[in-house]
Amino acid sequence: MFKVNPDKKPFYAGGLRFSCTRCSSCCRYEPGFVFLSAQDLRLLAETVKMEYTVFVETYCRWVPAPEGGERLSLREKAGFDCVFWENGCGVYHGRPLQCRTFPFWKSNLVSRQVWESLSCPGVNRGDLHDGGHIEACLERRRAEPVLRRP
């Protein structure tokens, strides 16, 4: 199941501890992007009861991608809060995959040093998520890629 190196398992193979403290720091205060897949868009539009295209025009923006082209992201409010944050997540049951799988993102799992440097208060505390669960989060992103345009 682990794809990093057949001879060496990733540092998270034995699991990592994480429990959300509901501090909302990942949703607020700092600029960032919540990238969306086609599945995310369908679920969000359904959650807020809007047509797909109206949802994109109202709540989304295209941002430059490092590899060229653009990626679709949710907009932010002034002050950098997520457009759906209002005393908590306003679309919690329809939230994007990126939000559902935090902090088990490829960029956070590059090394133990990167993992340890995360500023989230829930990292290394609470529930133990086994390596299979973490790998499943990574696989979900591969199966549901972020929407891009040239």
Secondary structure, DSSP 8 states (H G I E B T S, - for coil): ---SBTTB--TTTT-EEE------TTTSSS----B-BHHHHHHHHHHTT--HHHHHHHHEEEEE-TTSSEEEEE-B-TTS-BTTBSSSBTTGGG--HHHHTTT--GGGSS-HHHHHT---TTEEEEEEE-HHHHHHHHHHHHHS-B-EE-
